[in-house]
Amino acid sequence: DALVSHLVAAVYLRCAVEIGVWSRALGEIESLGPALAVGILSCHTAWLYMESMINHERKLCRRDMPSWFYRHLNAVADLCSFDPREEEAGADLPLVSTILLKLQGRDNVPESALTEEATQEAWEIVRQGLPATAPVENLLTSGGDARIRIDGAKGLNSYGCSPRPRPWAVTFASSTASSISTYAFKNAEKLRRILIKAACRGELDVQYVRELERVRSGILAGTNLKLHEDVEVAITTSGTDAELIALFAVLSRGEEPVTNIIAGLEETGSGVEAACKGCHFDSQTPMGEIVQTGGQIEGLPADRVKIAKIPIRNETGSIEPREIVDRKVRQLAESSLADGSRALLHLVHRSKTGIQAPSVESAYRVSQEYPSKVDVLVDDCQMRISDQTVERYVRAGFMVIVTGSKFFTGPPFSGALILPSHIADRVKNGFPVPAGFSGYFGLHQLPRSWARSATQLTQDYNLGLLLRWRAALREIEAFRAVPDEAKCRILSRFREAIRRVLNRNPDITMLSPAECRTGNEEPELEWEDVQTIFSFTVLGPQSNGIRKSLSVTDARKIYHWLNRDISPFLPETASEEELQLARILCHIGQPLALASGSGDLAGALRLSSGGRLVSSVYFRRALGRSVEERLLQQITGACLAIDKVSLIVTYLDYLDQQLCVPKSGERVSAGKPQRGDAPDGNRRSTDS
């Protein structure tokens, strides 16, 4: 009866696979207790797998699934919904014990064998293993704020990313976020199985701490920095969370007010300003607490913090000369110190459009002139930076925010803060960690030396964060393995090709690229000096003989329509070539609001190259016979995305009548569902 539906078959298969995984992890099963535990844990995984399907598939699966199996899956889900620490948990286990044993081929177990001792043994194993029962795709979307949630209708989060591999999509979205790759997904599953084995030994907590330490080491692997000697590393769900720790490190320096000086705030994360004030930046914290967006984080004295913003673009949308930004930064720093404040100076290594501000030289001079009053925080969330430059920043005494989910294309929400030891020592020496941090960080995510100052934090796991970093490190390791000369060559060739295509497209106005210099004396000595973010505005249909750049609202529509099959919504006059292009899913960077010079805000889209492009071109022979062939394939994919932008512009008014994309990003179809209007380009959630 499993073959009635491929969706039901997938759930059966997932249950069977998990039976094998847990049986191997427990070793030879000689008593009834472990067998019952295997049944519970495997069925729970199968239930979660079914629940993670997109809405219409889950509905079909429930409809087609044999009632006896659905009832027992549901019963197991109820069993596992108890807090494992409660004594009554597992009391209903005898009600489903027979089927749990039958699923493992144990058909002839007498009822008398189901003793209280066997039940207690089973439930003790369940208590230990329950955190690791969630499938990887579920774990990857756990332990983050509301932005990580998956839209049940589309199977994507608000950034257009899937927690499952999505190899059929054309992806150049590393300036925002990317779906996980197939090999990174496999790496995350390997770690999950390691955690399962540890749980069966009763050592999940030990293994979790050990794996977090490996993440810290992996982040620093390309540098000569020594963990716990030169630096401490805090593991965070995002760069925005890391801002909170950096602010706390500065506030712990004394009782003076702090001026947070930020250049280019408009081109950083949407929640950065709130975090820089010491406030909640989302309605849900990574640890699942519901909070008031903009409310003060308990224990973090927001009343001592002032924000000073410096724009990096002028009223025409052009990039401000760096010397002007540098001068404003110095003036703000000196006026703040004159008022009795300390200063936290943000150095944005690369903004969302690739701008660096202020200059490294300016930030270094200010920090050296006022060493006891000024701290520098490098916002390196885009990670378009070499390991050597990260090391130079830290050696200069700067804190550095890094992520695995931008340039390196790991799954969304993997961040970290690298703290030079002299800054980390401020907290180690006794300044208490804010109580409100319990909603953001578990004890083991913070620097190990802060343990005595962080007694208010729990030792809860954030397995989702751990798996996301494991996947990201797989991408980082692959990129690091490419010779530096090859990195520079591949990125340079891609840059030249994309510049030509964008400049020749009559529907696009390419923004002037930001200067990608990092202090090297020779041009493009390092791969990080090569432009990897290509920002452009889109010209709308002609009106009174004039074409204007589209608004942010219209750019947002294009962004969403690129990432879905829009062929059912084109008019009947559309050619077959246009229909084929409309079916291609193209994921690029989210639009930004930029001044246009006419007083209006234009929406700037971004197409970006990333670390996965480089490692795939260099290593993945399955994608082509030579580096040149594989690079051409990547360039062709980017060209398809640009061509689809033009296709949307051609039919923009018509598509507007057919579709509507509200501010939340949710799609609302005009009228009844259209032919072929399946989520994610007709791809099933079970494909991967």
Secondary structure, DSSP 8 states (H G I E B T S, - for coil): -GGG-HHHHHHHHHHHHHHHHHHHHH-S--SHHHHHHHHHHHHHHHHHHHHTS-HHHHHHHHHHS-HHHHHHHHHHHHHHTS-TTSTTTTTTGGGTHHHHHHTTT-----GGG--HHHHHHHHHHHHHHGGG-S-HHHHTTSSS-GGG--BTTTTB-TTS--SS--TTSEEE-TTT-----HHHHHHHHHHHHHHHHHHHTT-HHHHHHHHHHHHHHHHHTTS---BTTTEEEEEESSHHHHHHHHHHHHHTT-SS-EEEEEE-GGGS-TTHHHHHTTB--SSB-TTS-B--TT-B-TTS-GGGEEEEEE-SB-TTS-B--HHHHHHHHHHHHHHHHHTT-EEEEEEESS-TTS--BS-HHHHHHHHHHSTTTEEEEEE-TT--S-HHHHHHHHHTT-EEEEESSSTT---S--EEEEEEHHHHHHHHTT----GGGGGT--GGGS-GGGGGG-TTS-----HHHHHHHHHHHHHHHHHHTS-HHHHHHHHHHHHHHHHHHHHH-TTEEE--------S-SSTTSSGGGS--EEEEEEB-S-BTTB--B-BHHHHHHHHHHHTS--GGGS-TT--HHHHHHHHS-EEEEEEEEEE-SSSSEEEEEEEE--HHHHHHHHH-GGG-SSHHHHHHHHHHHHHHHHHHHHHHHHTHHHHHHHEE--TTS--EESSS--TT--GGGG--TT--
